[in-house]
Amino acid sequence: MNINEKKPDERPQGRAGRDLTHGSIPTHLIMFSLPMLLGSVLHTAYSFVNAIWVGQKLGTAAMAAVTISFPVVFVLTAVAMGLTMATSILAAQAYGAKDWARMRRVVQNSTVLVTVATIICLGLGQLYCREILVAMNTPPDMLNMATDYMRIFLLTMPATFGIFLTGALLRGIGDSKTPLYFQAVSVVLTAVLDPFLMFGWLGFPKLGLNGTAVATIISSSLAFISLAVYMQRKDSLVAPDWLHLRCDFKTSWLIMKIGVPSMIQQALVSISMVVVIGIVNRFGEATAAAYGAASRIDQLAFMPALNFGASVSTLAGQNIGAGKFDRVHQVFRWGILISGAITIAASIIAVTMPAQLLRIFLSDPAVIAIGVPYLRIVGAGYVFFSVMFISNGVINGAGHTFITTIFSLISLWIVRVPLATYLSGRMQKPEGIWYAMVISFAVGMMVSVIYYLSGRWKHALKGGPMADRGVFAGLDSGDPLPEGQVEFNKTPEVSE
């Protein structure tokens, strides 16, 4: 008997993945989101512990230095986040369509592009970090501390970009558990190393604020290397072939076509954070510290929306690849219901218990008093953010990242930044900034939901129903694979 070829819709054996085009949508949403949510909880728990060490033991200046440095790092990682969002979308759609050859191209091309992006971003970050901090109105007495911290923290980028890539690939094929396991080990290791390197315990070097950056370099590097080795050993469907990396123009162009708008979107978010912090800094060090602590509360409240939004994107991507648009609408409705309910609960806690939450990170009553109005004002608008991320998740899952980038431009740069500048100046209080943030959440939600309801996301990037051609419109499925790449829907001839 001769077996020349597997059926096109037959998944390669022994290569993990989860088909989200069948079964209960709320179950898929919850089960897929839960590992990501747990990972976010772990990461946030670590950031809380780290903030306590920094804020309570190293002082307000160190806390403010971390707050100021974070958006700069996030601007650079926006490139990786954009590329890997494109990777996850394309992997999900290829998985839904059972197009394993296309999946391989996505894996190899994404790996090359993320590697190049890592080198460029790391170089630019090291060269210009001080100039960026100066442009952010960083107080002179904090500039050296913030610059030293940021230059060391930037060395985490190769491992961070690699974790983004492998995590996006695995989530694209429905596996959100594997990234969690390695992330959990990384977070625990960082939390353990932090005080030893910050305070010089047990003979470790006493590095102060820089110790937390060094701890992150060590743990994230170990996590990425371990995950990459694990994927190779398990023969994962999306394990990169590191020794035979190749690019083909059409797939790389498609990744860039989806990824570049996402990069710009992430950059718009990040740069707006930089600008807003610059406005906050005008009100002094205490306001910057209060904003940093309150922003950590935001991280916890936003977690459900962020993770359910990512889950919606993957579920939508797989079902769009399979042409099942009726399930995509159900994904939207269930996402709103589940994510919204959780976010409303978080909003109630933030609005009714602001001082208690801020005391976790801050001990200065004057700084806490500045942070209380922030949580009461911004916390009331958390649900707007939640709904926006669900509708954006469907739109991104369809590959229309350019559209969600326009939404970010409207929300952040047409509404938030100008309004924050105007209101804070007119009121002569930081509360003007907080009101601008809530209004921008509401505007972002409205434009996103209106676009979703219009149904325009159902059409391919080059026109035509996605049910017919998918996001790969314009790519000939018969195009030969680049040299060194394996077509997964074929197996060697076997005879008996």
C-alpha positions as CSV (number, residue, x, y, z in Angstrom):
1,M,0.0,0.0,0.0
2,N,1.3,3.4,-0.9
3,I,0.6,6.6,1.1
4,N,1.7,9.5,-1.0
5,E,0.0,12.4,0.8
6,K,-2.1,13.2,3.8
7,K,-5.5,14.8,3.2
8,P,-5.2,18.6,3.1
9,D,-7.4,19.0,6.1
10,E,-5.6,16.4,8.2
11,R,-3.5,17.9,11.0
12,P,0.1,16.5,11.2
13,Q,0.3,14.0,14.1
14,G,2.2,14.7,17.2
15,R,2.1,18.5,16.8
16,A,0.0,20.2,19.5
17,G,-2.8,22.5,18.8
18,R,-6.5,23.1,19.7
19,D,-9.2,23.4,17.1
20,L,-11.5,26.3,18.2
21,T,-13.8,26.1,15.2
22,H,-16.0,23.5,16.9
23,G,-17.6,23.2,20.4
24,S,-18.9,25.6,23.0
25,I,-17.7,29.2,22.4
26,P,-18.0,30.3,26.1
27,T,-16.1,27.2,27.1
28,H,-13.3,27.9,24.5
29,L,-13.1,31.5,25.6
30,I,-12.8,30.7,29.3
31,M,-10.4,27.8,28.9
32,F,-8.3,29.6,26.4
33,S,-8.3,32.9,28.4
34,L,-7.6,31.3,31.8
35,P,-4.0,30.4,31.2
36,M,-3.3,33.8,29.8
37,L,-5.1,35.4,32.7
38,L,-3.2,33.4,35.2
39,G,0.0,34.4,33.4
40,S,-1.0,38.0,33.6
41,V,-1.9,37.6,37.3
42,L,1.5,36.1,38.0
43,H,3.2,38.9,36.1
44,T,1.1,41.6,37.8
45,A,1.7,40.0,41.2
46,Y,5.4,40.2,40.5
47,S,5.1,43.8,39.4
48,F,3.3,44.5,42.7
49,V,5.9,42.9,44.8
50,N,8.6,44.7,42.8
51,A,6.8,48.0,43.3
52,I,6.7,47.4,47.0
53,W,10.4,46.6,47.1
54,V,11.2,49.7,45.0
55,G,8.6,52.1,46.5
56,Q,8.9,51.1,50.1
57,K,12.6,50.3,50.3
58,L,14.3,52.4,47.6
59,G,12.1,55.4,47.9
60,T,9.8,57.6,45.8
61,A,12.6,58.7,43.4
62,A,13.3,55.1,42.4
63,M,9.5,54.4,41.9
64,A,9.2,57.5,39.7
65,A,12.3,56.4,37.7
66,V,10.7,53.0,36.9
67,T,7.4,54.7,36.0
68,I,9.2,57.1,33.6
69,S,11.3,54.4,32.0
70,F,8.6,51.9,31.4
71,P,6.9,53.7,28.4
72,V,10.2,54.0,26.6
73,V,10.8,50.3,26.8
74,F,7.2,49.7,25.7
75,V,7.7,51.9,22.6
76,L,10.5,49.6,21.5
77,T,8.7,46.4,22.3
78,A,5.7,47.7,20.3
79,V,7.6,46.5,17.3
80,A,7.7,42.9,18.6
81,M,4.1,43.1,19.8
82,G,3.0,44.2,16.3
83,L,4.9,41.6,14.4
84,T,3.8,38.8,16.8
85,M,0.2,39.9,16.6
86,A,0.4,39.4,12.9
87,T,2.0,36.1,13.5
88,S,-0.7,34.9,15.8
89,I,-3.5,36.1,13.4
90,L,-1.9,34.3,10.4
91,A,-1.2,31.2,12.4
92,A,-4.8,31.1,13.7
93,Q,-6.3,31.5,10.2
94,A,-3.9,29.0,8.7
95,Y,-4.8,26.5,11.5
96,G,-8.6,27.1,10.9
97,A,-8.1,26.6,7.2
98,K,-5.9,23.5,7.8
99,D,-3.3,24.9,5.6
100,W,-0.1,23.5,7.1
101,A,2.3,24.6,4.4
102,R,1.1,28.2,4.9
103,M,1.6,27.7,8.6
104,R,5.2,26.8,8.1
105,R,5.8,29.9,6.1
106,V,4.3,32.1,8.8
107,V,6.6,30.5,11.4
108,Q,9.8,30.9,9.5
109,N,9.2,34.3,8.1
110,S,8.0,35.6,11.5
111,T,11.1,34.3,13.2
112,V,13.4,36.1,10.7
113,L,11.5,39.4,11.0
114,V,11.4,39.4,14.8
115,T,15.1,38.6,15.0
116,V,15.9,41.6,12.7
117,A,13.5,43.8,14.7
118,T,15.2,42.8,18.0
119,I,18.6,43.9,16.7
120,I,17.4,47.2,15.4
121,C,15.3,48.1,18.5
122,L,18.0,47.1,21.0
123,G,20.6,49.3,19.1
124,L,18.3,52.3,18.9
125,G,17.3,52.0,22.5
126,Q,20.8,51.9,23.8
127,L,21.8,54.9,21.6
128,Y,19.0,57.3,22.3
129,C,17.4,56.3,25.7
130,R,18.9,59.4,27.5
131,E,17.7,61.8,24.9
132,I,14.2,60.3,25.1
133,L,14.1,60.7,28.8
134,V,15.2,64.3,28.6
135,A,12.4,64.9,26.0
136,M,9.9,63.5,28.6
137,N,10.7,66.3,31.0
138,T,12.4,63.8,33.4
139,P,13.5,65.8,36.5
140,P,17.3,66.4,36.4
141,D,17.8,64.7,39.8
142,M,16.2,61.5,38.4
143,L,17.8,61.4,34.9
144,N,20.9,59.4,35.7
145,M,19.1,56.8,37.7
146,A,16.4,56.4,35.0
147,T,19.0,56.2,32.2
148,D,21.1,53.6,33.9
149,Y,18.1,51.5,34.8
150,M,16.7,51.7,31.3
151,R,19.9,50.8,29.5
152,I,20.3,47.6,31.6
153,F,16.6,46.7,31.3
154,L,16.8,47.0,27.5
155,L,19.1,44.0,27.5
156,T,16.0,41.9,28.2
157,M,14.7,42.6,24.7
158,P,16.2,39.6,22.9
159,A,14.5,37.2,25.3
160,T,11.4,39.2,25.5
161,F,11.0,39.4,21.7
162,G,11.6,35.6,21.5
163,I,9.0,34.9,24.2
164,F,6.5,37.1,22.3
165,L,7.1,35.2,19.1
166,T,6.8,31.7,20.5
167,G,3.8,32.6,22.7
168,A,2.0,34.1,19.7
169,L,2.7,31.1,17.5
170,L,1.4,28.7,20.2
171,R,-1.7,30.8,20.9
172,G,-2.4,31.0,17.2
173,I,-2.9,27.2,17.2
174,G,-5.0,27.2,20.3
175,D,-2.3,26.4,22.9
176,S,-2.3,29.0,25.7
177,K,-1.1,26.7,28.4
178,T,2.5,26.0,27.4
179,P,3.5,29.7,27.4
180,L,2.0,29.9,30.9
181,Y,4.2,27.2,32.4
182,F,7.4,28.9,31.3
183,Q,6.2,32.3,32.2
184,A,5.3,31.1,35.7
185,V,8.9,29.8,36.2
186,S,10.3,33.1,34.9
187,V,8.2,35.3,37.1
188,V,8.9,33.2,40.2
189,L,12.7,33.2,39.5
190,T,12.7,37.0,39.0
191,A,10.8,37.6,42.2
192,V,13.3,35.5,44.1
193,L,16.3,37.1,42.5
194,D,15.1,40.7,42.9
195,P,15.8,41.4,46.6
196,F,19.1,39.5,46.5
197,L,20.4,41.7,43.6
198,M,18.8,44.9,44.8
199,F,20.0,44.7,48.4
200,G,23.1,42.5,48.2
201,W,21.7,39.6,50.3
202,L,23.9,36.5,50.9
203,G,26.9,38.0,49.2
204,F,25.2,39.0,45.9
205,P,26.2,42.3,44.4
206,K,24.2,45.3,45.8
207,L,22.8,46.8,42.6
208,G,19.9,48.9,44.0
209,L,17.3,49.7,41.4
210,N,19.4,48.1,38.6
211,G,19.2,44.8,40.4
212,T,15.6,44.3,39.3
213,A,16.6,44.8,35.7
214,V,19.5,42.2,36.0
215,A,17.1,39.7,37.6
216,T,14.7,40.1,34.6
217,I,17.5,39.6,32.1
218,I,18.5,36.3,33.8
219,S,15.0,34.9,34.2
220,S,13.6,35.9,30.8
221,S,16.6,34.5,29.0
222,L,16.3,31.2,30.7
223,A,12.6,31.1,30.0
224,F,13.0,31.8,26.3
225,I,15.8,29.2,25.8
226,S,13.9,26.6,27.8
227,L,10.6,27.2,25.8
228,A,12.5,27.1,22.4
229,V,14.1,23.8,23.4
230,Y,10.8,22.4,24.6
231,M,9.0,23.2,21.4
232,Q,11.8,21.5,19.4
233,R,11.7,18.4,21.6
234,K,7.9,18.1,21.3
235,D,8.1,18.6,17.6
236,S,5.5,21.4,17.9
237,L,3.6,22.4,14.8
238,V,5.0,26.0,15.2
239,A,8.5,25.3,16.3
240,P,10.9,27.5,14.3
241,D,13.6,25.7,12.3
242,W,16.4,27.8,13.7
243,L,19.1,26.3,11.5
244,H,17.2,26.8,8.2
245,L,15.5,30.2,8.5
246,R,14.3,31.6,5.2
247,C,12.1,34.4,4.0
248,D,9.8,34.5,1.0
249,F,8.6,37.9,-0.1
250,K,4.9,37.2,-0.3
251,T,4.5,35.9,3.3
252,S,6.9,38.4,4.7
253,W,4.9,41.2,3.0
254,L,1.6,39.9,4.4
255,I,3.1,39.7,7.9
256,M,4.3,43.3,7.5
257,K,1.0,44.4,6.1
258,I,-0.8,43.2,9.2
259,G,2.1,43.7,11.6
260,V,3.2,47.2,10.8
261,P,-0.2,48.8,11.5
262,S,-0.2,46.9,14.8
263,M,3.3,48.1,15.6
264,I,2.1,51.7,14.9
265,Q,-0.9,51.1,17.1
266,Q,1.3,49.8,19.9
267,A,3.7,52.7,19.3
268,L,0.8,55.2,19.4
269,V,-0.2,53.8,22.8
270,S,3.3,53.8,24.1
271,I,4.2,57.3,22.9
272,S,0.9,58.6,24.2
273,M,1.9,57.2,27.6
274,V,5.3,59.0,27.3
275,V,3.5,62.2,26.5
276,V,1.0,61.8,29.3
277,I,3.8,61.1,31.8
278,G,5.4,64.2,30.5
279,I,2.3,66.1,31.4
280,V,2.1,64.4,34.7
281,N,5.7,65.3,35.5
282,R,4.8,69.0,35.3
283,F,2.9,68.5,38.6
284,G,6.0,67.1,40.4
285,E,7.6,64.0,41.7
286,A,4.8,63.1,44.1
287,T,2.2,63.1,41.2
288,A,4.5,61.0,39.1
289,A,4.8,58.5,41.9
290,A,1.0,58.5,42.5
291,Y,0.4,58.0,38.8
292,G,2.9,55.1,38.7
293,A,1.2,53.3,41.7
294,A,-2.3,53.9,40.4
295,S,-1.3,52.6,36.9
296,R,-0.4,49.3,38.5
297,I,-4.0,49.1,39.8
298,D,-5.1,49.8,36.2
299,Q,-3.0,46.8,35.0
300,L,-4.9,44.5,37.3
301,A,-8.3,45.9,36.2
302,F,-7.4,45.8,32.5
303,M,-6.2,42.2,32.6
304,P,-9.5,40.5,31.9
305,A,-10.1,42.8,28.9
306,L,-6.6,42.4,27.5
307,N,-6.7,38.6,27.8
308,F,-10.2,38.1,26.6
309,G,-9.4,40.4,23.7
310,A,-6.5,38.2,22.8
311,S,-8.6,35.1,23.1
312,V,-11.3,36.7,20.9
313,S,-8.7,37.5,18.3
314,T,-7.5,33.8,18.2
315,L,-11.0,32.4,18.2
316,A,-12.1,34.8,15.5
317,G,-9.0,34.1,13.4
318,Q,-9.5,30.3,13.4
319,N,-13.2,30.6,12.6
320,I,-12.6,33.2,9.9
321,G,-10.0,30.8,8.4
322,A,-12.7,28.1,8.4
323,G,-15.3,30.5,7.0
324,K,-17.6,30.2,10.1
325,F,-18.7,33.8,10.6
326,D,-21.8,32.8,12.6
327,R,-19.4,31.6,15.3
328,V,-17.4,34.9,15.1
329,H,-20.5,36.8,16.1
330,Q,-21.1,34.5,19.0
331,V,-17.5,35.0,20.1
332,F,-18.1,38.8,20.2
333,R,-21.3,38.5,22.3
334,W,-19.8,36.1,24.8
335,G,-16.6,38.1,25.0
336,I,-18.6,41.2,25.9
337,L,-20.6,39.4,28.5
338,I,-17.8,37.6,30.3
339,S,-15.1,40.3,30.1
340,G,-17.5,43.1,30.9
341,A,-18.8,41.4,34.0
342,I,-15.3,40.9,35.4
343,T,-14.2,44.4,34.5
344,I,-17.3,46.0,36.2
345,A,-16.4,44.2,39.4
346,A,-12.8,45.5,39.2
347,S,-14.2,49.0,38.5
348,I,-16.4,48.9,41.7
349,I,-13.4,47.9,43.8
350,A,-11.2,50.7,42.3
351,V,-13.9,53.4,42.8
352,T,-14.9,52.4,46.4
353,M,-11.5,51.4,47.8
354,P,-8.9,53.7,46.2
355,A,-6.9,54.6,49.3
356,Q,-6.6,51.0,50.5
357,L,-5.3,49.9,47.1
358,L,-2.7,52.7,46.9
359,R,-1.4,51.9,50.4
360,I,-0.1,48.6,49.0
361,F,2.6,50.6,47.1
362,L,2.8,53.9,48.8
363,S,3.4,55.1,52.4
364,D,3.3,58.9,51.9
365,P,-0.2,60.2,52.7
366,A,0.3,63.2,50.4
367,V,1.1,60.9,47.4
368,I,-1.8,58.7,48.2
369,A,-4.1,61.7,48.3
370,I,-3.1,62.5,44.7
371,G,-3.7,58.9,43.6
372,V,-7.3,58.6,45.1
373,P,-9.0,60.9,42.5
374,Y,-7.2,59.0,39.7
375,L,-8.8,55.7,40.7
376,R,-12.2,57.2,41.3
377,I,-12.2,58.9,37.9
378,V,-10.4,56.4,35.7
379,G,-11.8,53.4,37.5
380,A,-15.3,54.5,36.5
381,G,-14.4,54.0,32.8
382,Y,-12.8,50.6,32.9
383,V,-15.8,49.0,31.2
384,F,-15.3,51.2,28.1
385,F,-11.8,49.8,27.8
386,S,-13.2,46.2,28.1
387,V,-15.8,46.5,25.4
388,M,-13.3,48.2,23.1
389,F,-10.8,45.3,23.4
390,I,-13.4,42.7,22.6
391,S,-14.5,44.4,19.4
392,N,-10.9,45.2,18.5
393,G,-10.2,41.5,19.0
394,V,-12.6,40.4,16.3
395,I,-11.3,43.1,13.9
396,N,-7.7,42.2,14.5
397,G,-8.5,38.5,14.2
398,A,-9.8,39.3,10.7
399,G,-6.4,40.9,9.9
400,H,-7.7,44.5,9.8
401,T,-5.1,45.9,12.2
402,F,-4.9,49.1,10.1
403,I,-8.4,49.9,11.2
404,T,-7.8,49.4,14.9
405,T,-4.7,51.6,14.5
406,I,-6.9,54.3,13.2
407,F,-9.1,53.8,16.3
408,S,-6.0,54.2,18.6
409,L,-5.0,57.4,16.7
410,I,-8.5,58.8,17.3
411,S,-8.7,57.8,20.9
412,L,-5.2,58.7,22.0
413,W,-4.0,61.5,19.8
414,I,-7.1,63.3,18.8
415,V,-8.8,62.9,22.2
416,R,-6.6,61.9,25.1
417,V,-3.3,63.9,24.6
418,P,-4.9,67.2,23.5
419,L,-7.7,67.0,26.1
420,A,-5.2,66.1,28.9
421,T,-3.1,69.1,27.9
422,Y,-6.1,71.4,27.8
423,L,-7.9,70.2,30.9
424,S,-4.9,69.9,33.1
425,G,-3.8,73.5,32.1
426,R,-7.3,74.9,32.6
427,M,-7.9,73.1,35.9
428,Q,-4.3,73.5,37.1
429,K,-4.7,70.0,38.6
430,P,-3.7,66.5,37.4
431,E,-7.4,65.6,37.5
432,G,-7.7,67.1,34.1
433,I,-5.5,64.3,32.8
434,W,-7.6,61.6,34.5
435,Y,-10.8,63.0,32.9
436,A,-9.1,63.0,29.5
437,M,-8.2,59.3,29.9
438,V,-11.8,58.2,30.6
439,I,-13.2,60.2,27.7
440,S,-10.6,58.6,25.4
441,F,-11.7,55.1,26.6
442,A,-15.3,56.0,25.7
443,V,-14.5,57.3,22.3
444,G,-12.3,54.3,21.4
445,M,-15.1,52.0,22.4
446,M,-17.7,53.8,20.3
447,V,-15.7,53.8,17.0
448,S,-14.6,50.2,17.5
449,V,-18.1,48.9,18.1
450,I,-19.6,50.9,15.2
451,Y,-17.0,49.4,12.8
452,Y,-17.7,45.9,14.1
453,L,-21.5,46.3,13.6
454,S,-20.8,47.6,10.1
455,G,-19.5,44.2,9.1
456,R,-16.6,45.6,7.0
457,W,-14.1,43.4,8.9
458,K,-15.6,40.4,7.0
459,H,-13.9,41.4,3.8
460,A,-10.3,40.3,2.9
461,L,-7.5,42.9,2.9
462,K,-7.6,43.0,-0.9
463,G,-11.4,42.8,-1.2
464,G,-13.7,39.8,-1.4
465,P,-15.3,37.7,1.3
466,M,-12.8,36.1,3.7
467,A,-14.9,33.0,3.6
468,D,-13.6,32.5,0.1
469,R,-10.0,33.6,0.4
470,G,-9.2,34.4,4.0
471,V,-6.5,36.8,5.0
472,F,-4.1,35.1,2.6
473,A,-5.9,36.7,-0.3
474,G,-3.4,37.4,-3.0
475,L,-1.1,34.5,-2.0
476,D,-1.2,31.5,-4.3
477,S,-1.5,28.4,-2.2
478,G,0.5,26.6,-4.9
479,D,3.5,28.8,-4.5
480,P,6.6,26.7,-3.8
481,L,8.0,26.9,-0.3
482,P,11.4,28.5,0.2
483,E,14.4,26.1,0.2
484,G,14.8,24.4,3.6
485,Q,11.2,24.6,4.6
486,V,8.9,21.6,5.0
487,E,5.4,21.4,3.7
488,F,3.4,20.0,6.6
489,N,0.5,18.6,4.6
490,K,2.7,16.1,2.8
491,T,4.6,13.1,4.1
492,P,7.2,10.9,2.5
493,E,6.0,7.9,0.5
494,V,5.4,4.9,2.6
495,S,5.0,1.4,1.1
496,E,4.5,-2.0,2.3
